[in-house]
Amino acid sequence: MSSLGTSKGILEIAKFGIYVTVPIVLMYAFANNTKNIQKFMGNHSYIVYPPEGPRPPSPEELREMARELARKNKNH
């Protein structure tokens, strides 16, 4: 009672064949032609960094700012 000979079995075999061959054909098309890979990879930006913001003050600048604030608070 194998369903291999029926139309349903043939359909399953055809679907499996497509399922296996499509990735192989696509891989072959992209792997053998480097222009395809460069075209595909060049059109997609995978990492987009935000613009660089202002840098925080250095430790010396922070110390100087703290000294100035302390002087202002002493005088008032």
PyMOL Python script that loads the backbone (N, CA, C, O; Angstrom):
from pymol import cmd

cmd.read_pdbstr("""\
ATOM      1  N   MET A   1       0.822  -1.192   0.000  1.00  0.00           N
ATOM      2  CA  MET A   1       0.000   0.000   0.000  1.00  0.00           C
ATOM      3  C   MET A   1       0.865   1.254   0.000  1.00  0.00           C
ATOM      4  O   MET A   1       0.576   2.206   0.725  1.00  0.00           O
ATOM      5  N   SER A   2       1.895   1.263  -0.785  1.00  0.00           N
ATOM      6  CA  SER A   2       2.781   2.412  -0.864  1.00  0.00           C
ATOM      7  C   SER A   2       2.122   3.504  -1.704  1.00  0.00           C
ATOM      8  O   SER A   2       1.511   3.230  -2.737  1.00  0.00           O
ATOM      9  N   SER A   3       2.257   4.745  -1.241  1.00  0.00           N
ATOM     10  CA  SER A   3       1.670   5.860  -1.981  1.00  0.00           C
ATOM     11  C   SER A   3       2.670   6.455  -2.962  1.00  0.00           C
ATOM     12  O   SER A   3       2.438   7.529  -3.516  1.00  0.00           O
ATOM     13  N   LEU A   4       3.787   5.757  -3.177  1.00  0.00           N
ATOM     14  CA  LEU A   4       4.821   6.269  -4.056  1.00  0.00           C
ATOM     15  C   LEU A   4       4.357   6.343  -5.505  1.00  0.00           C
ATOM     16  O   LEU A   4       4.775   7.239  -6.238  1.00  0.00           O
ATOM     17  N   GLY A   5       3.520   5.438  -5.920  1.00  0.00           N
ATOM     18  CA  GLY A   5       3.068   5.408  -7.299  1.00  0.00           C
ATOM     19  C   GLY A   5       1.894   6.320  -7.571  1.00  0.00           C
ATOM     20  O   GLY A   5       1.601   6.604  -8.732  1.00  0.00           O
ATOM     21  N   THR A   6       1.217   6.784  -6.550  1.00  0.00           N
ATOM     22  CA  THR A   6       0.048   7.633  -6.765  1.00  0.00           C
ATOM     23  C   THR A   6       0.476   9.059  -7.079  1.00  0.00           C
ATOM     24  O   THR A   6       1.649   9.412  -6.962  1.00  0.00           O
ATOM     25  N   SER A   7      -0.487   9.865  -7.477  1.00  0.00           N
ATOM     26  CA  SER A   7      -0.183  11.256  -7.825  1.00  0.00           C
ATOM     27  C   SER A   7       0.294  12.035  -6.601  1.00  0.00           C
ATOM     28  O   SER A   7       1.095  12.961  -6.729  1.00  0.00           O
ATOM     29  N   LYS A   8      -0.194  11.665  -5.414  1.00  0.00           N
ATOM     30  CA  LYS A   8       0.235  12.347  -4.195  1.00  0.00           C
ATOM     31  C   LYS A   8       1.712  12.062  -3.919  1.00  0.00           C
ATOM     32  O   LYS A   8       2.445  12.951  -3.487  1.00  0.00           O
ATOM     33  N   GLY A   9       2.143  10.838  -4.165  1.00  0.00           N
ATOM     34  CA  GLY A   9       3.544  10.481  -3.959  1.00  0.00           C
ATOM     35  C   GLY A   9       4.458  11.194  -4.933  1.00  0.00           C
ATOM     36  O   GLY A   9       5.546  11.630  -4.559  1.00  0.00           O
ATOM     37  N   ILE A  10       4.028  11.317  -6.182  1.00  0.00           N
ATOM     38  CA  ILE A  10       4.828  12.020  -7.192  1.00  0.00           C
ATOM     39  C   ILE A  10       4.946  13.500  -6.834  1.00  0.00           C
ATOM     40  O   ILE A  10       6.003  14.105  -7.013  1.00  0.00           O
ATOM     41  N   LEU A  11       3.858  14.078  -6.329  1.00  0.00           N
ATOM     42  CA  LEU A  11       3.883  15.476  -5.913  1.00  0.00           C
ATOM     43  C   LEU A  11       4.878  15.675  -4.772  1.00  0.00           C
ATOM     44  O   LEU A  11       5.627  16.652  -4.768  1.00  0.00           O
ATOM     45  N   GLU A  12       4.890  14.767  -3.813  1.00  0.00           N
ATOM     46  CA  GLU A  12       5.819  14.875  -2.692  1.00  0.00           C
ATOM     47  C   GLU A  12       7.263  14.763  -3.164  1.00  0.00           C
ATOM     48  O   GLU A  12       8.131  15.486  -2.675  1.00  0.00           O
ATOM     49  N   ILE A  13       7.526  13.875  -4.098  1.00  0.00           N
ATOM     50  CA  ILE A  13       8.879  13.727  -4.638  1.00  0.00           C
ATOM     51  C   ILE A  13       9.286  14.999  -5.383  1.00  0.00           C
ATOM     52  O   ILE A  13      10.428  15.445  -5.266  1.00  0.00           O
ATOM     53  N   ALA A  14       8.366  15.583  -6.144  1.00  0.00           N
ATOM     54  CA  ALA A  14       8.658  16.819  -6.879  1.00  0.00           C
ATOM     55  C   ALA A  14       8.932  17.969  -5.908  1.00  0.00           C
ATOM     56  O   ALA A  14       9.869  18.741  -6.114  1.00  0.00           O
ATOM     57  N   LYS A  15       8.128  18.088  -4.857  1.00  0.00           N
ATOM     58  CA  LYS A  15       8.337  19.148  -3.868  1.00  0.00           C
ATOM     59  C   LYS A  15       9.689  18.986  -3.181  1.00  0.00           C
ATOM     60  O   LYS A  15      10.401  19.968  -2.970  1.00  0.00           O
ATOM     61  N   PHE A  16      10.042  17.757  -2.835  1.00  0.00           N
ATOM     62  CA  PHE A  16      11.327  17.508  -2.198  1.00  0.00           C
ATOM     63  C   PHE A  16      12.472  17.847  -3.152  1.00  0.00           C
ATOM     64  O   PHE A  16      13.484  18.411  -2.736  1.00  0.00           O
ATOM     65  N   GLY A  17      12.313  17.506  -4.413  1.00  0.00           N
ATOM     66  CA  GLY A  17      13.344  17.829  -5.401  1.00  0.00           C
ATOM     67  C   GLY A  17      13.565  19.325  -5.522  1.00  0.00           C
ATOM     68  O   GLY A  17      14.705  19.784  -5.590  1.00  0.00           O
ATOM     69  N   ILE A  18      12.486  20.085  -5.549  1.00  0.00           N
ATOM     70  CA  ILE A  18      12.589  21.545  -5.614  1.00  0.00           C
ATOM     71  C   ILE A  18      13.213  22.085  -4.333  1.00  0.00           C
ATOM     72  O   ILE A  18      14.050  22.986  -4.372  1.00  0.00           O
ATOM     73  N   TYR A  19      12.799  21.525  -3.199  1.00  0.00           N
ATOM     74  CA  TYR A  19      13.306  21.940  -1.895  1.00  0.00           C
ATOM     75  C   TYR A  19      14.824  21.747  -1.813  1.00  0.00           C
ATOM     76  O   TYR A  19      15.516  22.544  -1.180  1.00  0.00           O
ATOM     77  N   VAL A  20      15.331  20.713  -2.440  1.00  0.00           N
ATOM     78  CA  VAL A  20      16.765  20.430  -2.397  1.00  0.00           C
ATOM     79  C   VAL A  20      17.523  21.210  -3.471  1.00  0.00           C
ATOM     80  O   VAL A  20      18.619  21.703  -3.204  1.00  0.00           O
ATOM     81  N   THR A  21      16.968  21.333  -4.677  1.00  0.00           N
ATOM     82  CA  THR A  21      17.726  21.935  -5.776  1.00  0.00           C
ATOM     83  C   THR A  21      17.776  23.460  -5.750  1.00  0.00           C
ATOM     84  O   THR A  21      18.771  24.038  -6.188  1.00  0.00           O
ATOM     85  N   VAL A  22      16.745  24.124  -5.255  1.00  0.00           N
ATOM     86  CA  VAL A  22      16.740  25.593  -5.272  1.00  0.00           C
ATOM     87  C   VAL A  22      17.916  26.163  -4.471  1.00  0.00           C
ATOM     88  O   VAL A  22      18.631  27.011  -5.005  1.00  0.00           O
ATOM     89  N   PRO A  23      18.157  25.749  -3.227  1.00  0.00           N
ATOM     90  CA  PRO A  23      19.317  26.307  -2.516  1.00  0.00           C
ATOM     91  C   PRO A  23      20.651  25.972  -3.186  1.00  0.00           C
ATOM     92  O   PRO A  23      21.574  26.787  -3.174  1.00  0.00           O
ATOM     93  N   ILE A  24      20.751  24.783  -3.765  1.00  0.00           N
ATOM     94  CA  ILE A  24      21.999  24.399  -4.432  1.00  0.00           C
ATOM     95  C   ILE A  24      22.241  25.282  -5.649  1.00  0.00           C
ATOM     96  O   ILE A  24      23.362  25.742  -5.865  1.00  0.00           O
ATOM     97  N   VAL A  25      21.204  25.523  -6.444  1.00  0.00           N
ATOM     98  CA  VAL A  25      21.343  26.366  -7.636  1.00  0.00           C
ATOM     99  C   VAL A  25      21.680  27.803  -7.238  1.00  0.00           C
ATOM    100  O   VAL A  25      22.541  28.427  -7.858  1.00  0.00           O
ATOM    101  N   LEU A  26      21.017  28.331  -6.216  1.00  0.00           N
ATOM    102  CA  LEU A  26      21.307  29.698  -5.777  1.00  0.00           C
ATOM    103  C   LEU A  26      22.731  29.814  -5.247  1.00  0.00           C
ATOM    104  O   LEU A  26      23.427  30.789  -5.533  1.00  0.00           O
ATOM    105  N   MET A  27      23.159  28.833  -4.485  1.00  0.00           N
ATOM    106  CA  MET A  27      24.522  28.850  -3.960  1.00  0.00           C
ATOM    107  C   MET A  27      25.533  28.789  -5.102  1.00  0.00           C
ATOM    108  O   MET A  27      26.541  29.495  -5.078  1.00  0.00           O
ATOM    109  N   TYR A  28      25.274  27.968  -6.078  1.00  0.00           N
ATOM    110  CA  TYR A  28      26.161  27.854  -7.238  1.00  0.00           C
ATOM    111  C   TYR A  28      26.219  29.185  -7.995  1.00  0.00           C
ATOM    112  O   TYR A  28      27.292  29.615  -8.416  1.00  0.00           O
ATOM    113  N   ALA A  29      25.068  29.832  -8.166  1.00  0.00           N
ATOM    114  CA  ALA A  29      25.016  31.089  -8.914  1.00  0.00           C
ATOM    115  C   ALA A  29      25.783  32.194  -8.192  1.00  0.00           C
ATOM    116  O   ALA A  29      26.465  32.991  -8.836  1.00  0.00           O
ATOM    117  N   PHE A  30      25.681  32.251  -6.872  1.00  0.00           N
ATOM    118  CA  PHE A  30      26.369  33.301  -6.130  1.00  0.00           C
ATOM    119  C   PHE A  30      27.831  32.970  -5.874  1.00  0.00           C
ATOM    120  O   PHE A  30      28.675  33.865  -5.925  1.00  0.00           O
ATOM    121  N   ALA A  31      28.153  31.720  -5.603  1.00  0.00           N
ATOM    122  CA  ALA A  31      29.522  31.365  -5.232  1.00  0.00           C
ATOM    123  C   ALA A  31      30.465  31.381  -6.421  1.00  0.00           C
ATOM    124  O   ALA A  31      31.652  31.656  -6.249  1.00  0.00           O
ATOM    125  N   ASN A  32      29.986  31.099  -7.604  1.00  0.00           N
ATOM    126  CA  ASN A  32      30.871  31.030  -8.762  1.00  0.00           C
ATOM    127  C   ASN A  32      31.083  32.369  -9.448  1.00  0.00           C
ATOM    128  O   ASN A  32      32.009  32.501 -10.248  1.00  0.00           O
ATOM    129  N   ASN A  33      30.263  33.358  -9.163  1.00  0.00           N
ATOM    130  CA  ASN A  33      30.404  34.659  -9.807  1.00  0.00           C
ATOM    131  C   ASN A  33      30.610  35.717  -8.726  1.00  0.00           C
ATOM    132  O   ASN A  33      29.663  36.097  -8.037  1.00  0.00           O
ATOM    133  N   THR A  34      31.832  36.187  -8.581  1.00  0.00           N
ATOM    134  CA  THR A  34      32.124  37.151  -7.518  1.00  0.00           C
ATOM    135  C   THR A  34      31.440  38.492  -7.750  1.00  0.00           C
ATOM    136  O   THR A  34      31.211  39.233  -6.795  1.00  0.00           O
ATOM    137  N   LYS A  35      31.112  38.819  -8.990  1.00  0.00           N
ATOM    138  CA  LYS A  35      30.406  40.079  -9.250  1.00  0.00           C
ATOM    139  C   LYS A  35      29.026  40.059  -8.600  1.00  0.00           C
ATOM    140  O   LYS A  35      28.562  41.077  -8.087  1.00  0.00           O
ATOM    141  N   ASN A  36      28.371  38.897  -8.624  1.00  0.00           N
ATOM    142  CA  ASN A  36      27.066  38.786  -7.962  1.00  0.00           C
ATOM    143  C   ASN A  36      27.195  39.033  -6.470  1.00  0.00           C
ATOM    144  O   ASN A  36      26.379  39.745  -5.884  1.00  0.00           O
ATOM    145  N   ILE A  37      28.209  38.453  -5.855  1.00  0.00           N
ATOM    146  CA  ILE A  37      28.397  38.626  -4.413  1.00  0.00           C
ATOM    147  C   ILE A  37      28.686  40.088  -4.101  1.00  0.00           C
ATOM    148  O   ILE A  37      28.102  40.651  -3.176  1.00  0.00           O
ATOM    149  N   GLN A  38      29.583  40.708  -4.867  1.00  0.00           N
ATOM    150  CA  GLN A  38      29.920  42.107  -4.618  1.00  0.00           C
ATOM    151  C   GLN A  38      28.722  43.021  -4.842  1.00  0.00           C
ATOM    152  O   GLN A  38      28.531  43.986  -4.102  1.00  0.00           O
ATOM    153  N   LYS A  39      27.919  42.727  -5.853  1.00  0.00           N
ATOM    154  CA  LYS A  39      26.730  43.533  -6.125  1.00  0.00           C
ATOM    155  C   LYS A  39      25.729  43.415  -4.979  1.00  0.00           C
ATOM    156  O   LYS A  39      25.158  44.414  -4.540  1.00  0.00           O
ATOM    157  N   PHE A  40      25.524  42.209  -4.507  1.00  0.00           N
ATOM    158  CA  PHE A  40      24.574  41.986  -3.421  1.00  0.00           C
ATOM    159  C   PHE A  40      25.076  42.587  -2.112  1.00  0.00           C
ATOM    160  O   PHE A  40      24.320  43.253  -1.405  1.00  0.00           O
ATOM    161  N   MET A  41      26.348  42.355  -1.787  1.00  0.00           N
ATOM    162  CA  MET A  41      26.905  42.856  -0.533  1.00  0.00           C
ATOM    163  C   MET A  41      27.073  44.374  -0.570  1.00  0.00           C
ATOM    164  O   MET A  41      26.951  45.030   0.464  1.00  0.00           O
ATOM    165  N   GLY A  42      27.347  44.933  -1.729  1.00  0.00           N
ATOM    166  CA  GLY A  42      27.537  46.376  -1.833  1.00  0.00           C
ATOM    167  C   GLY A  42      26.254  47.162  -1.670  1.00  0.00           C
ATOM    168  O   GLY A  42      26.295  48.324  -1.265  1.00  0.00           O
ATOM    169  N   ASN A  43      25.120  46.562  -1.975  1.00  0.00           N
ATOM    170  CA  ASN A  43      23.840  47.266  -1.878  1.00  0.00           C
ATOM    171  C   ASN A  43      23.248  47.237  -0.481  1.00  0.00           C
ATOM    172  O   ASN A  43      22.277  47.944  -0.211  1.00  0.00           O
ATOM    173  N   HIS A  44      23.808  46.441   0.407  1.00  0.00           N
ATOM    174  CA  HIS A  44      23.250  46.307   1.750  1.00  0.00           C
ATOM    175  C   HIS A  44      24.257  46.788   2.781  1.00  0.00           C
ATOM    176  O   HIS A  44      25.392  46.316   2.830  1.00  0.00           O
ATOM    177  N   SER A  45      23.828  47.724   3.593  1.00  0.00           N
ATOM    178  CA  SER A  45      24.656  48.213   4.682  1.00  0.00           C
ATOM    179  C   SER A  45      24.310  47.408   5.921  1.00  0.00           C
ATOM    180  O   SER A  45      23.226  47.549   6.486  1.00  0.00           O
ATOM    181  N   TYR A  46      25.226  46.577   6.331  1.00  0.00           N
ATOM    182  CA  TYR A  46      24.936  45.703   7.461  1.00  0.00           C
ATOM    183  C   TYR A  46      25.184  46.390   8.792  1.00  0.00           C
ATOM    184  O   TYR A  46      24.446  46.153   9.748  1.00  0.00           O
ATOM    185  N   ILE A  47      26.206  47.235   8.880  1.00  0.00           N
ATOM    186  CA  ILE A  47      26.508  47.937  10.120  1.00  0.00           C
ATOM    187  C   ILE A  47      26.496  49.424   9.813  1.00  0.00           C
ATOM    188  O   ILE A  47      27.252  49.896   8.963  1.00  0.00           O
ATOM    189  N   VAL A  48      25.640  50.158  10.502  1.00  0.00           N
ATOM    190  CA  VAL A  48      25.573  51.602  10.326  1.00  0.00           C
ATOM    191  C   VAL A  48      25.853  52.227  11.684  1.00  0.00           C
ATOM    192  O   VAL A  48      25.056  52.104  12.613  1.00  0.00           O
ATOM    193  N   TYR A  49      26.987  52.895  11.788  1.00  0.00           N
ATOM    194  CA  TYR A  49      27.362  53.525  13.041  1.00  0.00           C
ATOM    195  C   TYR A  49      26.751  54.918  13.115  1.00  0.00           C
ATOM    196  O   TYR A  49      26.669  55.607  12.098  1.00  0.00           O
ATOM    197  N   PRO A  50      26.320  55.345  14.301  1.00  0.00           N
ATOM    198  CA  PRO A  50      25.794  56.705  14.438  1.00  0.00           C
ATOM    199  C   PRO A  50      26.938  57.714  14.338  1.00  0.00           C
ATOM    200  O   PRO A  50      28.099  57.359  14.539  1.00  0.00           O
ATOM    201  N   PRO A  51      26.614  58.965  14.029  1.00  0.00           N
ATOM    202  CA  PRO A  51      27.679  59.968  13.962  1.00  0.00           C
ATOM    203  C   PRO A  51      28.314  60.164  15.339  1.00  0.00           C
ATOM    204  O   PRO A  51      27.658  60.013  16.370  1.00  0.00           O
ATOM    205  N   GLU A  52      29.591  60.499  15.331  1.00  0.00           N
ATOM    206  CA  GLU A  52      30.320  60.649  16.587  1.00  0.00           C
ATOM    207  C   GLU A  52      29.902  61.935  17.277  1.00  0.00           C
ATOM    208  O   GLU A  52      29.859  62.999  16.658  1.00  0.00           O
ATOM    209  N   GLY A  53      29.598  61.832  18.546  1.00  0.00           N
ATOM    210  CA  GLY A  53      29.183  62.979  19.333  1.00  0.00           C
ATOM    211  C   GLY A  53      30.377  63.659  19.977  1.00  0.00           C
ATOM    212  O   GLY A  53      31.518  63.237  19.786  1.00  0.00           O
ATOM    213  N   PRO A  54      30.115  64.713  20.738  1.00  0.00           N
ATOM    214  CA  PRO A  54      31.225  65.407  21.408  1.00  0.00           C
ATOM    215  C   PRO A  54      31.854  64.504  22.470  1.00  0.00           C
ATOM    216  O   PRO A  54      31.168  63.737  23.146  1.00  0.00           O
ATOM    217  N   ARG A  55      33.155  64.617  22.595  1.00  0.00           N
ATOM    218  CA  ARG A  55      33.874  63.791  23.562  1.00  0.00           C
ATOM    219  C   ARG A  55      33.691  64.363  24.971  1.00  0.00           C
ATOM    220  O   ARG A  55      33.608  65.579  25.142  1.00  0.00           O
ATOM    221  N   PRO A  56      33.630  63.492  25.969  1.00  0.00           N
ATOM    222  CA  PRO A  56      33.540  63.988  27.348  1.00  0.00           C
ATOM    223  C   PRO A  56      34.867  64.630  27.753  1.00  0.00           C
ATOM    224  O   PRO A  56      35.911  64.323  27.177  1.00  0.00           O
ATOM    225  N   PRO A  57      34.825  65.512  28.733  1.00  0.00           N
ATOM    226  CA  PRO A  57      36.071  66.173  29.142  1.00  0.00           C
ATOM    227  C   PRO A  57      37.056  65.170  29.745  1.00  0.00           C
ATOM    228  O   PRO A  57      36.665  64.152  30.317  1.00  0.00           O
ATOM    229  N   SER A  58      38.332  65.486  29.600  1.00  0.00           N
ATOM    230  CA  SER A  58      39.377  64.622  30.149  1.00  0.00           C
ATOM    231  C   SER A  58      39.400  64.775  31.669  1.00  0.00           C
ATOM    232  O   SER A  58      38.817  65.722  32.197  1.00  0.00           O
ATOM    233  N   PRO A  59      40.059  63.868  32.379  1.00  0.00           N
ATOM    234  CA  PRO A  59      40.129  63.983  33.847  1.00  0.00           C
ATOM    235  C   PRO A  59      40.754  65.299  34.307  1.00  0.00           C
ATOM    236  O   PRO A  59      40.332  65.872  35.311  1.00  0.00           O
ATOM    237  N   GLU A  60      41.757  65.774  33.573  1.00  0.00           N
ATOM    238  CA  GLU A  60      42.379  67.056  33.951  1.00  0.00           C
ATOM    239  C   GLU A  60      41.380  68.201  33.809  1.00  0.00           C
ATOM    240  O   GLU A  60      41.307  69.078  34.670  1.00  0.00           O
ATOM    241  N   GLU A  61      40.619  68.191  32.732  1.00  0.00           N
ATOM    242  CA  GLU A  61      39.613  69.243  32.539  1.00  0.00           C
ATOM    243  C   GLU A  61      38.540  69.172  33.619  1.00  0.00           C
ATOM    244  O   GLU A  61      38.069  70.205  34.095  1.00  0.00           O
ATOM    245  N   LEU A  62      38.154  67.968  34.006  1.00  0.00           N
ATOM    246  CA  LEU A  62      37.160  67.822  35.073  1.00  0.00           C
ATOM    247  C   LEU A  62      37.695  68.363  36.397  1.00  0.00           C
ATOM    248  O   LEU A  62      36.966  69.026  37.135  1.00  0.00           O
ATOM    249  N   ARG A  63      38.962  68.085  36.700  1.00  0.00           N
ATOM    250  CA  ARG A  63      39.558  68.598  37.945  1.00  0.00           C
ATOM    251  C   ARG A  63      39.584  70.125  37.937  1.00  0.00           C
ATOM    252  O   ARG A  63      39.276  70.770  38.939  1.00  0.00           O
ATOM    253  N   GLU A  64      39.958  70.689  36.789  1.00  0.00           N
ATOM    254  CA  GLU A  64      40.004  72.150  36.682  1.00  0.00           C
ATOM    255  C   GLU A  64      38.605  72.753  36.842  1.00  0.00           C
ATOM    256  O   GLU A  64      38.445  73.784  37.495  1.00  0.00           O
ATOM    257  N   MET A  65      37.599  72.115  36.251  1.00  0.00           N
ATOM    258  CA  MET A  65      36.221  72.601  36.400  1.00  0.00           C
ATOM    259  C   MET A  65      35.781  72.511  37.853  1.00  0.00           C
ATOM    260  O   MET A  65      35.095  73.404  38.350  1.00  0.00           O
ATOM    261  N   ALA A  66      36.170  71.436  38.541  1.00  0.00           N
ATOM    262  CA  ALA A  66      35.810  71.279  39.952  1.00  0.00           C
ATOM    263  C   ALA A  66      36.487  72.352  40.796  1.00  0.00           C
ATOM    264  O   ALA A  66      35.875  72.894  41.717  1.00  0.00           O
ATOM    265  N   ARG A  67      37.757  72.665  40.488  1.00  0.00           N
ATOM    266  CA  ARG A  67      38.467  73.718  41.235  1.00  0.00           C
ATOM    267  C   ARG A  67      37.784  75.068  41.050  1.00  0.00           C
ATOM    268  O   ARG A  67      37.613  75.823  42.007  1.00  0.00           O
ATOM    269  N   GLU A  68      37.392  75.368  39.803  1.00  0.00           N
ATOM    270  CA  GLU A  68      36.718  76.643  39.538  1.00  0.00           C
ATOM    271  C   GLU A  68      35.398  76.734  40.285  1.00  0.00           C
ATOM    272  O   GLU A  68      35.068  77.782  40.840  1.00  0.00           O
ATOM    273  N   LEU A  69      34.639  75.639  40.304  1.00  0.00           N
ATOM    274  CA  LEU A  69      33.373  75.642  41.045  1.00  0.00           C
ATOM    275  C   LEU A  69      33.623  75.823  42.539  1.00  0.00           C
ATOM    276  O   LEU A  69      32.874  76.528  43.215  1.00  0.00           O
ATOM    277  N   ALA A  70      34.671  75.190  43.051  1.00  0.00           N
ATOM    278  CA  ALA A  70      34.989  75.329  44.473  1.00  0.00           C
ATOM    279  C   ALA A  70      35.386  76.768  44.791  1.00  0.00           C
ATOM    280  O   ALA A  70      34.995  77.299  45.830  1.00  0.00           O
ATOM    281  N   ARG A  71      36.159  77.407  43.908  1.00  0.00           N
ATOM    282  CA  ARG A  71      36.548  78.808  44.115  1.00  0.00           C
ATOM    283  C   ARG A  71      35.325  79.717  44.106  1.00  0.00           C
ATOM    284  O   ARG A  71      35.215  80.628  44.926  1.00  0.00           O
ATOM    285  N   LYS A  72      34.401  79.463  43.168  1.00  0.00           N
ATOM    286  CA  LYS A  72      33.183  80.284  43.099  1.00  0.00           C
ATOM    287  C   LYS A  72      32.356  80.126  44.365  1.00  0.00           C
ATOM    288  O   LYS A  72      31.826  81.106  44.891  1.00  0.00           O
ATOM    289  N   ASN A  73      32.243  78.898  44.855  1.00  0.00           N
ATOM    290  CA  ASN A  73      31.439  78.657  46.059  1.00  0.00           C
ATOM    291  C   ASN A  73      32.104  79.254  47.296  1.00  0.00           C
ATOM    292  O   ASN A  73      31.407  79.675  48.219  1.00  0.00           O
ATOM    293  N   LYS A  74      33.436  79.301  47.338  1.00  0.00           N
ATOM    294  CA  LYS A  74      34.146  79.892  48.477  1.00  0.00           C
ATOM    295  C   LYS A  74      33.940  81.400  48.524  1.00  0.00           C
ATOM    296  O   LYS A  74      33.762  81.988  49.590  1.00  0.00           O
ATOM    297  N   ASN A  75      33.968  82.013  47.340  1.00  0.00           N
ATOM    298  CA  ASN A  75      33.844  83.464  47.262  1.00  0.00           C
ATOM    299  C   ASN A  75      32.429  83.933  47.570  1.00  0.00           C
ATOM    300  O   ASN A  75      32.251  85.080  47.980  1.00  0.00           O
ATOM    301  N   HIS A  76      31.444  83.115  47.394  1.00  0.00           N
ATOM    302  CA  HIS A  76      30.049  83.545  47.625  1.00  0.00           C
ATOM    303  C   HIS A  76      29.600  83.177  48.956  1.00  0.00           C
ATOM    304  O   HIS A  76      28.458  83.457  49.322  1.00  0.00           O
TER     305      HIS A  76
END
""", "prot")
cmd.dss("prot")
cmd.show_as("cartoon", "prot")
cmd.util.cbc("prot")
cmd.orient("prot")
